[in-house]
Amino acid sequence: MRVEVYKSTTRTGRFRYWSIRAAEGPDRGRVIARRAELLIHGPDFVVQPAGRERVRATGRKNVHAFVRGEFDEGITPWLPTAGHPIAYNARKFDTFVLARDGRDVAAIRPHSASFHSDGTLWAYDKVGG
C-alpha cells in the first residue's frame, strides 16, 4: 500500500510515533495508523513549499513534509546504523538532507527508509543497508 509518513506530535513516554496516511484508495488523505517503527520501500522525500514557507512565516508547525512509499506491515525496520541518518527542519532546510553532511537525500537515491521510536529517520541506498 502506498502511504505518506510524517512525524506525529503524539509521544507516549519515551516513544515517538509516526503517522501513516493513505496515499491511495478509499482512505486517501486519512491517517490510517500510527507506529513507533516502520519501514517503507521506494521512498520519495516530499516537502511542500507553501507549507514550509508558512512555518517560516508563522513559526507554527504544520504537516508539509513527509516520506511517500510502499508500506508492508509485516516488515521490521533494519538497524539504523546500516544507513544514512536523515534530517529535516523547515527553518534550516528546503529539503530532507543527509544529517552527516547536509546534502539533499536524493543524492543517495534511497531504496528504502526506516522510521524509529526515538524519532530518527534513516535512508538506505541498497537492499539491507
SVG drawing of the C-alpha trace seen along z (x, -y; Angstrom):
<svg xmlns="http://www.w3.org/2000/svg" viewBox="-13 -35 42 45">
<polyline fill="none" stroke="black" stroke-width="0.4" points="0.0,0.0 1.3,-3.5 1.4,-5.7 2.8,-9.1 4.6,-9.0 5.3,-12.0 6.4,-12.6 3.4,-12.7 3.0,-15.1 1.9,-12.1 4.5,-10.9 4.0,-8.2 6.7,-8.1 10.0,-7.9 8.5,-6.7 7.9,-9.0 5.2,-7.9 4.9,-8.3 1.6,-8.9 0.8,-6.8 -1.6,-8.5 -3.1,-6.6 -1.8,-7.9 -4.3,-5.9 -7.6,-4.1 -10.8,-5.0 -8.9,-6.3 -6.6,-8.5 -5.6,-11.5 -6.6,-10.0 -4.3,-8.8 -4.8,-5.0 -2.3,-4.1 0.4,-5.3 3.5,-3.3 6.6,-3.7 8.7,-1.9 8.2,-1.1 9.9,-0.6 8.9,-1.7 10.3,-0.9 10.8,-3.2 10.7,-6.4 10.1,-9.9 11.1,-12.6 8.4,-15.3 8.5,-18.9 5.6,-21.1 7.0,-24.6 3.8,-26.5 3.7,-24.7 7.4,-25.2 7.0,-28.9 4.0,-29.1 6.2,-27.5 8.9,-30.1 6.4,-33.0 4.4,-32.0 6.7,-29.8 3.9,-27.2 4.3,-23.6 2.1,-22.0 2.2,-18.8 4.1,-19.7 7.0,-17.3 6.6,-13.5 8.0,-10.4 5.9,-8.7 6.4,-5.0 5.2,-1.4 4.4,-0.1 4.2,3.5 3.1,4.0 4.9,7.4 8.4,6.0 10.6,4.9 12.9,1.9 16.6,2.6 19.2,1.4 19.6,-2.3 23.4,-2.2 23.5,-0.5 22.0,-3.5 22.2,-7.3 20.5,-9.4 18.1,-11.9 17.2,-15.4 14.5,-17.9 14.0,-21.3 11.7,-23.8 13.6,-26.7 17.0,-25.5 16.5,-23.3 14.4,-23.4 14.5,-19.6 15.2,-16.4 19.0,-16.2 21.7,-13.7 22.3,-14.6 26.1,-13.9 26.9,-16.3 23.8,-18.3 23.4,-17.0 20.0,-16.5 18.8,-13.0 18.2,-12.5 22.0,-12.3 22.0,-8.7 18.9,-7.6 17.4,-5.7 15.9,-2.2 14.1,-2.3 13.6,-4.3 13.1,-3.3 11.4,-5.3 12.3,-4.6 10.7,-5.2 13.4,-7.7 12.2,-10.0 15.0,-9.2 14.6,-8.6 17.2,-6.6 17.6,-6.0 19.2,-3.1 20.8,-3.2 21.0,0.5 18.9,3.5 19.6,4.4 21.5,1.2"/>
</svg>
